[in-house]
Amino acid sequence: MIGTLIRLGVVAIFCIVVYNYFFGDSSEKANSSRIFSGVGTLFHDVKDLVSSERTKFDAGKYNSALDKMGNVIDKLKDHANSTNDQTMQRQIGQLEQKKNQLQNRVQSDQSAGYGDNGTKQPVEQQKEAVNLNQQLEKLMNDAQILVNKAAPQNQNQ
């Protein structure tokens, strides 16, 4: 229902801009022209962003983040084993599973073919990059929670 209202609103705005572009007075035509050039610039900027993210992805941007995450998890695991904290060990195991899932996903995305012509659709590609970033941030936050739990214990020792 809300989606339909939003679509109708977008169509109505588009129709008004097109009408003003062809049939409006000089100021309405100028505003419509400015809007069309702004939309063109927006699409160009989105294309550049997606292209940049793809290059970073191919260069291993997410691999280095996952490697750093692995180092943090290893240190936490050592601490949990030395203190024999079963709860922390279980939580670290869950973090490791999430990290491994993300790592497998990154590796499969890097090695997979991207569509019929070898490229992914820009919007799809952008959504994927945003999703991976969000998952990596969540993983880092979960690790930080475990580090914070371990920190008071380290100070007491």
Helices and strands as residue ranges (DSSP letters): H 2-23, H 26-58, H 61-83, H 86-111, H 122-156
